[in-house]
Amino acid sequence: MEMGLKKKYGLFTAVAMVVGIVIGSGVFFKAEAVLKATGGNMPLGIAAWGIVGLIMIICSYSFATMATKYEKVNGIVDYAEVSVGKKYGYYVGWFIAVIYQPTITSVLAWVSARYTCVLIGWDITGGACMTIACFYLVASFAINSLSPVVAGKFQVATTVIKLIPLLLMAVIGTIIGLSNGMTINNFSHTVDSSISVGGGLFASVVAVAFAYEGWIIATSINSEIKDSKKNLPKALMIGAFIVVAVYIFYYIGLAGVVTTETLMKSGEAGAKLAFQNIFGSAGGALVFVFVIISCLGTLNGLMLGCSRGLYSLAIRNAGPRPDIFKQVDSITDMPTNSSVFGLLLCGFWLLYFYGANLTSPWFGVFCFDTSELPIITLYAAYIPIFIMLMKKERDLSTFKRFIMPTLSIIGCVFMVVAAYLAHGMSVVYYLIIFAVIMIIGSVFLEKRSKNELA
């Protein structure tokens, strides 16, 4: 049955979506990566967390400004369509539905499985881990597809749960570190001084981007948020500030209980080791269970966005078979067909992630990190939207129309440059894959009437 999605989420759930989708695996998954990228330079790592956090807050503000004016089906696609044009909106929607959302969702499924295997003591790249990752994907899909209200409540619950280990580490770790001198020691020396400040900063910024990503997915449910023109902007800004504060203080707390050298060498067990140093083996394992729940909460939020990917195009009579993908189940109030295709894409990108990053490369030079490059591509896609925001929205104040969009553009350009400097030629090979997928999307675009695109 075809129908519109009902308004079922309030402000608290919307804030939980922003915080819950962003905070999760990334802060645990990328903390070690940041230290390795900076050569163990803790202040430089903090700077990376701060810079990307500031960029997220600035971009969130600009999109929050647009959220007060426009409300359709999928926030970012709506903003791209209204500001730049229907064609651009379509391509942004296609990229998000086919590349962006399923790539980071599949990575989150693996990261959730990874920490499960760390807790149990299993290999993080073997068959057991990948089997668990597949299960987590399907389970998240089932929760979102069968009962979106339950999925929303799960999101709120996991958001609260995931803040527990982060706040415990931020508070207790900082107190312990300041009392025993470890915090000062970690902040006052660099493990590998051969890594340049510039190179370390750019590489860590790109790594941190994954930890902060996902906030834009919250706009995919704007048509389902009660009084969304008022509540979505609030959710974006409140959520962004909460995330930045929690991340930076967690990182400082981490420096109080584990030496930089140990954290860099311990790999995937770094977070578990840090919690065990505070709470002992049993207590550390219990807190680590909260970490896994945190990851699953993020996965749930990302799957929520994935399930609406093709629906957001189909409702505009765009993309493949709009008549199929814009159908909404009358009982569950979910775009079931879009959800199924979203799961299929997640499975495909999980397979690619394994073949490109977790084993001997299957795809030769066409192997790239799906946890980072698609995210940076989206930042590049924001730039024309911010430019047109300045050009078109003449009723806005100077601050909202010019200052914040300009700062947003500068932040996006910085992210793009950082990605190229960090990944080099991998960016080029990624862009080739990106171009092929976008060309496929253009085939479906041509099927729309020229009048609709005028």
C-alpha positions in Angstrom: 0.0 0.0 0.0 1.3 3.4 -0.9 1.0 6.1 1.7 3.0 8.9 3.5 5.1 8.2 6.5 3.5 9.2 9.7 5.0 11.7 12.3 6.0 9.5 15.1 9.3 10.9 16.6 9.5 13.7 19.2 12.4 16.1 20.0 14.0 13.7 22.5 14.0 10.9 20.0 15.4 13.2 17.3 18.3 14.3 19.6 18.9 10.6 20.4 19.0 9.9 16.7 21.7 12.5 16.2 23.7 11.6 19.2 23.0 7.9 18.8 23.9 7.7 15.2 27.2 9.6 15.6 28.5 8.4 19.0 29.2 4.7 18.7 32.0 2.7 17.3 34.0 5.6 15.8 35.3 7.0 19.1 36.6 3.6 20.1 37.5 2.4 16.6 39.4 5.5 15.5 41.1 6.6 18.8 44.0 4.3 18.1 44.1 5.2 14.4 44.4 8.9 15.4 47.3 8.2 17.7 49.1 6.2 15.0 48.5 8.9 12.4 49.9 11.6 14.7 52.8 9.4 15.9 51.4 9.5 19.4 51.1 13.2 19.6 48.2 13.6 22.0 47.6 17.3 21.7 47.6 17.0 17.9 45.0 14.2 18.2 42.8 16.4 20.4 43.2 19.1 17.8 41.9 16.7 15.1 38.8 15.8 17.3 38.2 19.5 17.9 38.6 20.6 14.2 36.2 18.0 12.8 33.8 18.5 15.6 33.8 22.3 14.9 33.2 21.6 11.2 30.3 19.3 12.1 28.7 21.9 14.3 29.1 24.6 11.7 27.6 22.4 8.9 24.9 21.3 11.3 24.0 24.9 11.9 23.7 25.7 8.2 21.5 22.6 7.6 19.5 23.5 10.7 18.8 26.9 9.1 17.5 25.0 6.0 15.5 22.6 8.2 13.5 25.5 9.5 12.3 26.3 6.0 11.9 23.0 4.2 10.3 19.7 5.1 9.7 17.0 2.6 10.9 13.4 2.8 14.7 13.2 3.3 16.5 16.3 4.7 19.7 16.4 2.8 18.1 15.4 -0.5 15.4 18.1 0.1 18.0 20.7 0.7 20.0 19.7 -2.4 16.9 19.8 -4.5 15.5 23.1 -3.3 18.9 24.9 -3.3 20.7 23.6 -6.4 18.0 21.8 -8.4 16.2 18.6 -9.0 19.0 16.9 -10.9 21.5 17.7 -8.2 19.1 16.5 -5.6 18.7 13.3 -7.4 22.4 12.6 -7.7 22.9 13.4 -4.0 20.1 11.1 -3.1 21.4 8.3 -5.4 24.9 8.6 -3.9 23.5 8.5 -0.3 21.3 5.5 -1.1 23.7 3.4 -3.0 27.2 4.4 -1.7 27.3 6.5 1.5 24.7 4.9 3.8 25.3 1.3 2.9 29.1 1.6 3.1 29.2 3.1 6.5 26.4 0.8 7.7 28.3 -2.2 6.6 31.5 -1.0 8.3 29.5 -0.5 11.5 28.2 -4.0 11.3 31.8 -5.3 11.1 33.0 -2.9 13.9 30.1 -4.2 16.1 31.2 -7.8 15.4 34.8 -6.8 15.9 34.3 -5.7 19.4 32.1 -8.7 20.1 35.0 -10.9 19.0 37.5 -8.9 21.1 35.3 -9.5 24.2 35.1 -13.2 23.4 38.7 -13.5 22.3 38.1 -14.4 18.7 39.9 -13.3 15.5 38.5 -9.9 14.2 38.8 -10.7 10.5 38.0 -14.4 10.3 34.8 -16.2 9.4 33.3 -16.0 12.8 33.6 -12.2 12.9 32.1 -11.8 9.4 29.3 -14.1 10.2 28.4 -12.1 13.3 28.6 -8.9 11.2 26.1 -10.4 8.7 23.8 -11.3 11.6 24.0 -7.8 13.1 23.1 -6.3 9.7 20.0 -8.6 9.3 18.9 -8.1 12.9 19.1 -4.3 12.5 17.2 -4.5 9.3 14.5 -6.7 11.0 14.0 -4.3 13.9 13.7 -1.2 11.6 11.5 -2.9 9.1 9.1 -4.7 11.4 8.7 -2.0 14.0 10.1 1.5 13.5 8.6 2.6 16.8 10.6 -0.1 18.6 13.6 0.9 16.6 13.2 4.5 17.8 12.9 3.4 21.4 16.0 1.1 20.9 17.8 4.2 19.6 17.0 6.2 22.7 17.9 3.3 25.0 21.2 2.6 23.4 22.1 6.3 23.3 21.7 6.5 27.1 23.7 3.2 27.5 26.5 4.3 25.2 27.1 7.4 27.1 27.9 5.4 30.3 31.3 4.0 29.3 32.3 7.3 27.6 31.4 9.5 30.6 33.0 7.0 33.0 36.2 7.1 31.1 36.1 10.9 30.7 35.6 11.5 34.4 37.4 8.7 36.2 40.2 8.5 33.6 40.9 12.2 33.8 40.9 12.1 37.6 43.3 9.1 37.8 45.5 10.5 35.0 45.9 13.9 36.7 46.6 12.3 40.1 49.3 9.8 38.9 50.8 12.1 36.2 50.0 9.9 33.2 47.8 12.5 31.5 50.6 15.1 31.6 53.2 12.5 30.5 51.1 11.4 27.5 50.4 15.0 26.5 54.1 16.1 26.9 55.8 13.6 24.6 55.5 12.2 21.1 56.2 8.5 20.4 57.2 8.9 16.7 58.7 12.4 16.1 59.4 11.5 12.4 55.7 12.2 11.5 55.2 15.8 10.5 52.6 17.9 12.3 50.8 18.7 9.0 50.8 15.1 7.7 49.7 13.7 11.1 46.9 16.3 11.4 45.5 15.6 7.9 45.6 11.9 8.3 44.0 12.0 11.8 41.3 14.5 10.6 40.2 12.0 7.9 40.2 9.2 10.5 38.2 11.3 12.9 35.6 12.1 10.2 34.3 8.5 10.5 33.8 8.9 14.3 31.7 12.1 13.7 29.8 10.9 10.7 26.1 10.1 10.6 24.5 13.3 11.9 23.2 14.1 8.5 21.3 10.8 8.4 19.1 12.1 11.1 17.6 14.5 8.5 16.4 11.4 6.6 13.5 11.2 9.0 12.5 14.9 9.0 9.0 14.0 7.6 8.5 11.7 10.5 9.5 14.1 13.3 6.7 16.0 15.0 6.9 19.7 14.3 10.2 19.0 12.4 10.8 22.6 11.3 11.2 23.4 15.0 12.5 20.1 16.4 15.0 19.0 13.7 17.1 22.2 14.0 17.2 21.8 17.8 18.1 18.2 17.5 21.0 18.9 15.1 22.5 21.6 17.2 22.0 20.0 20.6 23.2 16.6 19.4 26.3 18.1 17.7 27.4 19.9 20.9 26.9 16.8 23.0 28.9 14.7 20.6 31.9 17.0 20.4 32.1 17.5 24.2 31.8 13.7 24.9 34.4 12.8 22.3 37.1 15.3 23.5 36.6 14.5 27.2 36.7 10.7 26.5 39.9 11.1 24.6 41.5 13.1 27.5 40.2 10.5 29.9 41.8 7.7 27.8 45.2 9.4 28.2 44.9 9.1 31.9 44.7 5.4 32.2 46.8 3.9 29.3 50.1 5.1 28.0 50.2 6.4 24.4 52.6 3.6 23.4 50.4 0.9 24.9 47.3 2.2 23.2 49.1 2.4 19.8 50.3 -1.2 20.1 47.2 -2.8 21.5 45.1 -2.4 18.3 41.5 -3.4 18.6 41.9 -4.3 22.3 42.9 -0.8 23.3 39.5 0.4 24.6 39.0 -2.9 26.5 42.4 -2.6 28.1 41.7 1.0 29.1 38.4 0.1 30.9 40.1 -2.9 32.6 42.8 -0.7 34.0 40.0 1.3 35.8 37.4 -1.4 36.7 39.4 -4.6 36.7 38.9 -7.6 34.4 35.3 -8.3 35.3 34.2 -4.7 35.5 36.1 -3.8 32.3 34.4 -6.6 30.4 31.0 -5.4 31.7 31.7 -1.8 30.5 32.9 -3.2 27.2 29.5 -4.9 26.8 28.2 -1.3 26.9 30.6 -0.4 24.1 29.2 -3.2 21.9 25.7 -2.0 22.7 26.9 1.5 21.7 28.0 0.2 18.3 24.7 -1.6 17.8 22.8 1.5 18.6 24.8 3.4 15.9 24.2 0.5 13.5 20.5 0.8 14.2 20.5 4.5 13.4 22.4 4.0 10.2 20.1 1.2 9.1 17.2 3.5 9.7 18.6 5.8 7.1 19.5 2.9 4.7 15.9 1.7 4.7 14.7 5.0 3.4 17.4 5.4 0.7 15.5 4.6 -2.5 12.2 5.6 -0.9 13.4 9.2 -0.8 14.0 9.0 -4.5 10.9 7.0 -5.4 8.6 9.4 -3.6 9.9 12.0 -6.2 9.2 9.5 -9.0 12.9 9.1 -9.5 15.4 6.2 -9.5 14.7 2.6 -10.4 11.0 1.5 -10.3 9.5 4.3 -8.2 6.2 2.5 -8.2 7.9 -0.3 -6.2 10.2 1.6 -3.9 7.7 4.3 -2.8 5.3 1.7 -1.3 4.8 2.0 2.4 3.5 -0.9 4.5 0.1 0.0 6.0 0.8 -2.0 9.2 4.5 -1.2 10.0 4.5 2.3 8.3 7.8 1.4 6.7 9.0 1.5 3.0 9.5 -2.2 3.0 10.8 -2.6 -0.6 13.3 0.2 -0.1 14.4 -1.4 3.2 15.1 -4.8 1.5 17.2 -3.2 -1.2 19.1 -1.2 1.4 19.9 -4.4 3.2 21.1 -5.9 -0.1 23.4 -2.9 -0.7 24.8 -3.2 2.8 25.6 -6.9 2.1 27.4 -6.0 -1.1 29.5 -3.3 0.6 30.3 -5.5 3.5 31.7 -8.1 1.0 33.7 -5.3 -0.7 35.0 -4.0 2.7 36.2 -7.5 3.6 37.9 -8.0 0.2 39.4 -4.6 0.1 40.5 -4.0 3.7 40.5 -7.2 5.8 42.3 -9.8 3.7 44.7 -10.0 0.7 43.3 -7.4 -1.7 40.7 -8.8 -4.1 40.3 -5.8 -6.3 43.9 -4.7 -7.0 44.3 -0.9 -7.1 40.5 -0.5 -6.8 40.6 -1.1 -3.0 39.7 1.9 -0.8 38.6 2.5 2.8 34.8 2.6 2.8 34.9 4.0 6.3 36.4 7.3 5.2 36.3 8.2 1.5 32.5 8.1 0.9 32.1 10.4 4.0 34.5 13.0 2.5 32.6 12.8 -0.8 29.4 13.9 1.0 31.3 16.9 2.4 32.2 17.9 -1.2 28.5 17.5 -2.1 27.6 20.0 0.6 29.6 22.8 -1.0 27.1 23.7 -3.9 24.2 23.6 -1.4 25.9 26.1 0.9 26.8 28.3 -2.1 23.1 28.4 -3.3 22.0 29.0 0.3 23.9 32.2 0.2 22.6 33.1 -3.2 18.9 32.3 -2.7 17.9 32.8 0.9 17.6 36.6 0.9 15.3 36.8 3.9 18.0 35.4 6.2 20.2 37.4 8.5 23.8 38.1 7.4 25.1 35.6 9.9 22.8 32.8 8.7 23.0 33.6 5.0 26.7 34.4 4.6 28.9 33.9 7.6 27.9 30.3 8.6 27.6 28.9 5.0 31.0 30.4 4.2 32.6 28.8 7.3 30.8 25.6 6.3 32.3 25.7 2.8 35.8 26.3 4.2 35.3 23.3 6.5 34.2 21.1 3.6 37.1 22.1 1.4 39.5 21.4 4.3 38.0 17.8 4.6 38.4 17.2 0.9 42.1 18.4 0.9 42.8 16.3 4.0 41.4 13.2 2.4 43.6 13.6 -0.7 46.7 14.2 1.3 45.9 11.2 3.6 44.9 8.7 0.9 46.8 9.8 -2.2 46.1 7.7 -5.3 43.4 5.6 -3.5 41.2 8.7 -3.9 41.6 8.5 -7.7 40.6 4.9 -7.9 37.7 5.4 -5.5 36.5 8.3 -7.8 36.5 5.9 -10.7 34.2 3.5 -8.9 32.2 6.5 -7.7 31.8 7.7 -11.3 30.7 4.3 -12.6 27.9 4.1 -9.9 26.8 7.6 -10.6 26.6 6.9 -14.4 24.4 3.9 -13.6 22.2 6.3 -11.6 22.1 8.7 -14.6 20.4 5.9 -16.6 17.4 6.0 -14.3 17.4 9.8 -14.3 16.9 9.9 -18.0 13.6 8.0 -17.6 12.1 11.0 -15.8 10.3 13.4 -18.0 12.1 16.6 -19.0 9.3 18.7 -17.6 9.8 17.3 -14.1 13.5 18.4 -14.2 12.8 21.9 -15.5 
